[in-house]
Amino acid sequence: VADILMLVTLPIWAVQYAKSDGWTFGTPLCKISGSVFTINFYSGILLLACISLDRYLSIVHATQMYSRKKPWVVQASCLMVWCFSLLLSITDWIFLEDVFDDRRGRRECVPNYYKFREEAVYNWRLASRMIYLIVGFALPSAIMMFCYSCILHQLRCGAQSHQKQRAFKVIVAVVVVFFICWTPYNTTLLVETFNFDISNETCSDTTSLEKIKTVTTCVGFIHCCLNPILYAFVSEKFRRRLMSRETVFMSDLNVSNHQTNHR
């Protein structure tokens, strides 16, 4: 759900880049779209961290953090993640605005840090970016690397059954895809953040980084499309349940059609 909601905002941003006059939806929709993007970005990444933690406890320590006997634990975890993501989006509600970019000669939906005094612009920009980089990438990455490293070690030390070999491949794919998709974007943000100088900001200094950030953002969006494949369709259990539900649905449909024809 987080990945799909994140991708829902994609057409709006595509219109901004496609139209010559830029953002034409006004400040309210700018704040809403930007906040929805941020909320679902954080929730998606943090939920992946929760999944890795659950798998770590289940495989390494044989402890079920999430189980059918305790559905409230799942609900509480998801609620905490979404509330925390909502809290982290406050900066977007404050700073995102429909502003005119003199360098490009067009309007854009971007954070407007200049609404405060000039000497505080760099501090606000640095603080918001570091929160984004730490909570949205560094922290989930550290959790995933630790959990999946322990899981891989546990699988390699145990009996190499077909199921464990398959789990090994899926785990490697999950980690590799995550870092391939998000490392370029977050590296670009880090470089852009520390190269930002309000006293010497020219078009030539920022054009290359802006182009790179556009490309790496698209690569990050690809991760939202690959997640359902990695976490669901690769799983044999998921496919069996999907086929069983489809069989039950078709059976109910046939019974309904038979009753209708009989009447």
C-alpha positions as CSV (number, residue, x, y, z in Angstrom):
1,V,0.0,0.0,0.0
2,A,2.8,2.4,0.9
3,D,4.5,1.7,-2.5
4,I,1.3,2.2,-4.5
5,L,0.4,5.4,-2.7
6,M,3.9,6.7,-3.3
7,L,3.6,6.0,-7.0
8,V,0.2,7.7,-7.1
9,T,1.9,11.1,-6.8
10,L,4.2,10.3,-9.8
11,P,1.9,11.7,-12.5
12,I,1.7,15.1,-10.7
13,W,5.5,15.4,-10.6
14,A,5.7,14.3,-14.2
15,V,3.4,17.1,-15.2
16,Q,5.7,19.6,-13.5
17,Y,8.7,18.4,-15.5
18,A,6.8,18.1,-18.7
19,K,5.2,21.5,-18.9
20,S,7.3,24.5,-19.9
21,D,5.7,26.7,-17.2
22,G,6.4,24.1,-14.5
23,W,4.1,23.6,-11.4
24,T,0.6,25.0,-12.1
25,F,-1.3,23.3,-9.2
26,G,-0.7,26.0,-6.5
27,T,0.7,25.7,-3.0
28,P,-2.0,23.6,-1.3
29,L,-1.7,20.7,-3.7
30,C,2.1,21.2,-3.6
31,K,2.1,20.6,0.2
32,I,-0.3,17.7,-0.1
33,S,1.6,15.9,-2.9
34,G,4.9,16.4,-1.3
35,S,3.7,15.3,2.1
36,V,2.0,12.2,0.7
37,F,5.3,11.3,-1.1
38,T,7.3,11.8,2.1
39,I,4.9,9.9,4.3
40,N,4.8,6.9,2.0
41,F,8.5,7.0,1.4
42,Y,9.3,6.8,5.1
43,S,6.6,4.2,5.8
44,G,7.7,2.0,2.9
45,I,11.3,2.0,4.0
46,L,10.5,1.6,7.7
47,L,8.1,-1.3,7.0
48,L,10.9,-3.1,5.1
49,A,13.0,-2.7,8.3
50,C,10.2,-4.2,10.3
51,I,9.9,-7.1,7.9
52,S,13.7,-7.8,8.2
53,L,13.5,-7.6,12.0
54,D,10.6,-10.1,12.0
55,R,12.6,-12.5,9.7
56,Y,15.7,-12.1,11.9
57,L,13.8,-13.0,15.1
58,S,12.0,-15.9,13.4
59,I,15.0,-17.5,11.7
60,V,17.9,-16.7,14.0
61,H,16.2,-16.7,17.4
62,A,13.1,-18.9,16.6
63,T,10.9,-16.1,18.0
64,Q,7.7,-15.0,16.4
65,M,7.3,-11.3,16.8
66,Y,4.3,-11.3,14.5
67,S,1.8,-14.2,14.6
68,R,-1.8,-14.9,14.0
69,K,-2.3,-15.3,17.7
70,K,-1.3,-11.7,18.3
71,P,-2.7,-9.6,15.4
72,W,-2.6,-6.5,17.6
73,V,1.2,-6.5,17.5
74,V,1.1,-6.2,13.7
75,Q,-1.5,-3.5,13.8
76,A,0.4,-1.6,16.5
77,S,3.6,-1.8,14.6
78,C,2.0,-0.5,11.3
79,L,0.2,2.3,13.2
80,M,3.5,3.4,14.8
81,V,5.3,3.4,11.5
82,W,2.6,5.5,9.8
83,C,2.3,7.9,12.7
84,F,6.1,8.4,12.8
85,S,6.1,8.9,9.0
86,L,3.4,11.5,9.4
87,L,5.4,13.3,12.0
88,L,8.5,13.3,9.8
89,S,6.4,15.0,7.0
90,I,5.8,18.1,9.1
91,T,8.8,19.9,7.4
92,D,7.0,19.4,4.0
93,W,3.8,21.0,5.3
94,I,5.9,24.0,6.6
95,F,8.4,24.6,3.7
96,L,6.9,23.2,0.5
97,E,5.5,26.1,-1.7
98,D,4.7,27.0,-5.2
99,V,7.6,29.4,-6.0
100,F,9.0,31.0,-9.1
101,D,12.6,29.8,-9.9
102,D,14.5,32.8,-11.5
103,R,17.2,30.5,-12.9
104,R,14.8,28.3,-14.8
105,G,12.2,30.9,-15.5
106,R,9.4,28.6,-14.3
107,R,7.3,27.8,-11.2
108,E,8.2,24.8,-9.1
109,C,7.0,22.9,-6.0
110,V,10.1,23.0,-3.8
111,P,11.0,23.6,-0.2
112,N,11.2,27.4,0.4
113,Y,13.7,27.8,3.2
114,Y,14.0,31.5,2.4
115,K,10.8,32.3,4.3
116,F,13.0,32.6,7.4
117,R,16.0,34.8,7.9
118,E,18.9,34.2,5.4
119,E,21.4,33.0,8.0
120,A,19.0,30.2,9.0
121,V,18.5,28.8,5.5
122,Y,21.5,26.6,5.5
123,N,20.7,25.2,9.0
124,W,17.0,24.4,8.1
125,R,18.1,22.8,4.8
126,L,20.8,20.7,6.5
127,A,18.6,19.6,9.4
128,S,15.7,18.5,7.1
129,R,18.1,16.7,4.7
130,M,20.0,14.9,7.5
131,I,16.7,13.6,9.0
132,Y,15.7,12.4,5.6
133,L,19.1,10.7,5.0
134,I,19.4,9.1,8.5
135,V,15.8,8.0,9.1
136,G,15.0,7.3,5.4
137,F,18.1,5.5,4.4
138,A,21.0,5.0,6.9
139,L,18.9,3.6,9.8
140,P,16.8,1.2,7.7
141,S,19.9,0.1,5.8
142,A,21.8,-0.6,9.0
143,I,18.8,-2.7,10.3
144,M,18.5,-4.6,7.1
145,M,22.2,-5.3,6.8
146,F,22.4,-6.6,10.3
147,C,19.3,-8.7,10.2
148,Y,19.9,-10.2,6.8
149,S,23.6,-10.8,7.5
150,C,22.7,-12.8,10.6
151,I,20.0,-14.7,8.6
152,L,22.4,-15.6,5.8
153,H,24.9,-16.8,8.4
154,Q,22.3,-18.9,10.0
155,L,21.1,-20.4,6.7
156,R,24.7,-21.2,5.6
157,C,25.5,-22.9,8.9
158,G,22.4,-25.1,8.8
159,A,21.4,-27.8,6.4
160,Q,21.3,-26.6,2.8
161,S,17.8,-27.7,1.9
162,H,16.1,-26.5,-1.3
163,Q,13.9,-24.2,0.7
164,K,16.8,-22.6,2.5
165,Q,18.7,-22.1,-0.7
166,R,15.7,-20.4,-2.2
167,A,15.4,-18.2,0.9
168,F,19.1,-17.4,0.6
169,K,18.6,-16.1,-3.0
170,V,15.5,-14.1,-2.1
171,I,17.3,-12.4,0.8
172,V,20.3,-11.5,-1.4
173,A,17.9,-10.1,-4.0
174,V,16.1,-8.0,-1.5
175,V,19.2,-6.4,-0.1
176,V,20.9,-5.9,-3.5
177,V,17.8,-4.3,-5.1
178,F,17.3,-2.0,-2.1
179,F,20.8,-0.6,-2.2
180,I,21.0,-0.4,-6.0
181,C,17.8,1.6,-6.1
182,W,18.3,4.0,-3.2
183,T,22.0,4.4,-2.7
184,P,22.5,6.7,-5.8
185,Y,19.6,9.0,-4.8
186,N,20.7,9.4,-1.2
187,T,24.3,9.9,-2.3
188,T,23.2,12.7,-4.6
189,L,21.2,14.3,-1.8
190,L,24.2,14.1,0.5
191,V,26.5,15.7,-2.1
192,E,23.9,18.4,-2.9
193,T,23.4,19.2,0.8
194,F,27.0,19.8,1.6
195,N,27.7,21.7,-1.6
196,F,24.9,24.1,-0.9
197,D,26.2,27.7,-0.4
198,I,23.6,30.5,-0.2
199,S,26.3,33.1,-0.8
200,N,27.7,31.5,-4.0
201,E,24.9,29.6,-5.6
202,T,24.9,29.7,-9.4
203,C,23.1,27.9,-12.1
204,S,26.3,26.1,-13.2
205,D,26.8,24.8,-9.7
206,T,23.4,23.2,-9.4
207,T,22.3,22.1,-12.9
208,S,24.4,18.9,-13.0
209,L,23.3,17.8,-9.5
210,E,19.6,18.5,-10.4
211,K,19.8,16.3,-13.5
212,I,21.5,13.5,-11.5
213,K,18.9,13.8,-8.8
214,T,16.1,13.5,-11.4
215,V,17.6,10.3,-12.8
216,T,18.3,8.8,-9.4
217,T,14.8,9.6,-8.2
218,C,13.4,7.5,-11.1
219,V,15.7,4.7,-10.0
220,G,14.3,5.0,-6.5
221,F,10.7,4.7,-7.8
222,I,11.7,1.4,-9.5
223,H,12.2,0.0,-6.0
224,C,8.5,0.5,-5.3
225,C,7.6,-1.6,-8.4
226,L,10.1,-4.4,-7.5
227,N,9.0,-4.8,-3.9
228,P,5.7,-6.7,-4.6
229,I,7.7,-9.1,-6.8
230,L,10.4,-9.7,-4.2
231,Y,8.2,-9.9,-1.2
232,A,5.2,-11.6,-2.6
233,F,5.3,-13.3,-6.0
234,V,8.7,-14.9,-5.4
235,S,7.1,-16.7,-2.4
236,E,5.7,-20.2,-3.2
237,K,3.4,-19.9,-0.2
238,F,2.0,-16.7,-1.5
239,R,1.3,-18.2,-4.9
240,R,-0.4,-21.3,-3.4
241,R,-2.6,-19.0,-1.3
242,L,-3.4,-16.9,-4.3
243,M,-4.3,-19.9,-6.4
244,S,-6.4,-21.3,-3.7
245,R,-8.3,-18.1,-3.3
246,E,-8.8,-17.9,-7.1
247,T,-10.1,-21.5,-7.0
248,V,-12.6,-20.6,-4.2
249,F,-13.7,-17.5,-6.1
250,M,-14.3,-19.3,-9.3
251,S,-16.2,-22.1,-7.5
252,D,-18.4,-19.5,-5.8
253,L,-18.9,-17.8,-9.1
254,N,-20.0,-21.0,-10.8
255,V,-22.4,-21.8,-8.0
256,S,-23.9,-18.3,-8.3
257,N,-24.3,-18.6,-12.0
258,H,-25.9,-22.1,-11.6
259,Q,-28.4,-20.8,-9.1
260,T,-29.2,-17.8,-11.4
261,N,-29.8,-20.1,-14.4
262,H,-31.9,-22.4,-12.3
263,R,-34.1,-19.6,-11.2
